[in-house]
Amino acid sequence: MSKEQKWTQFEYPKNMITTMISLEDAIKSQYLNGIECTPENLANPEIRDFTYHLKHILYNFLEGIEGHNETRIESTFFIETEGEHENKYIGILFLEDKPNHEALTKKLATIAYEIAHRVVAQTDISNSSYTQHTLPEEEMFIQEQSDKFINKNKGRNIKHGFSVSPKIKNAQNQEINICVNGKYCEPKSENPDSNSIEGYALPAGYDEYDNTISLYSIDSDNKISSKPFTLTSKHPDHFMTIAKAKIEGGILYYTGECLEETKCGKKQKTYSILTLSIYDESDPLDNYSLQPT
């Protein structure tokens, strides 16, 4: 910097979509004539790569929105020397400064949240819960882009962790923070194990938006589970059947499929329902009792 230049204050841009903030300090100490730094955090490659990849994903999303083909997403990198994130390396994604971009900025922040939330195996650090219903076509886009990211990184270890902070707030009006640390999720199993399931159950509830139903399973000793299990359903008649059984106090008979696959390094089971009917013969379970299984 020449002697004629003057120090100015860095201003965070308007229409911020998300920030990526290093967990470790990029600057060890500041002196009158310079700084002492940690080279691996001074230009954190994890933040750089994630920022550019997320920027590319959000550009792809904009291409599907009419009237925003030429809307620009900007990126910049900054080390904060004082303030809330003192000495941290920060990647920033934001929309170009134009009026009436508030709704679009929030939508892009939501997409950024969903992507970050799905590709990281590490548990979130704080205030990470955020519920925002997305349209079916948006959900397809998010899942497709998340899968591409996961397949590219293949469970890779994250050497220098950081947090992703989309500029949205949860139901408690708190800022969202997702920890990107440990490792990225493992790709899905190419040949997941599948088993047929069937049994009797009592209705717990259903969610038409998420296409899921919940059942209290009944075992061979006529004991009912204390907690329901959830199955995905693609048939609207299933919701009518479970609603009728709940009103009439009926018992259900179901058939379905249990899929076991590896996600984020852990084996997970998911259930889907094929058929659902109300058991209409004489009730063999008159003496059942609600007990944990």
Secondary structure as UniProt FT lines:
FT   TURN            3..4
FT   STRAND          16..25
FT   STRAND          27..31
FT   TURN            32..33
FT   STRAND          34..37
FT   HELIX           39..42
FT   HELIX           45..63
FT   TURN            66..67
FT   TURN            69..70
FT   STRAND          73..79
FT   TURN            84..87
FT   STRAND          88..95
FT   TURN            99..100
FT   HELIX           102..119
FT   HELIX           136..153
FT   TURN            154..155
FT   STRAND          157..166
FT   TURN            171..172
FT   STRAND          177..184
FT   STRAND          193..207
FT   TURN            208..211
FT   STRAND          212..218
FT   TURN            220..221
FT   STRAND          223..224
FT   STRAND          229..232
FT   HELIX           236..248
FT   STRAND          252..263
FT   TURN            264..265
FT   STRAND          266..278
FT   TURN            284..287
FT   STRAND          289..290
//
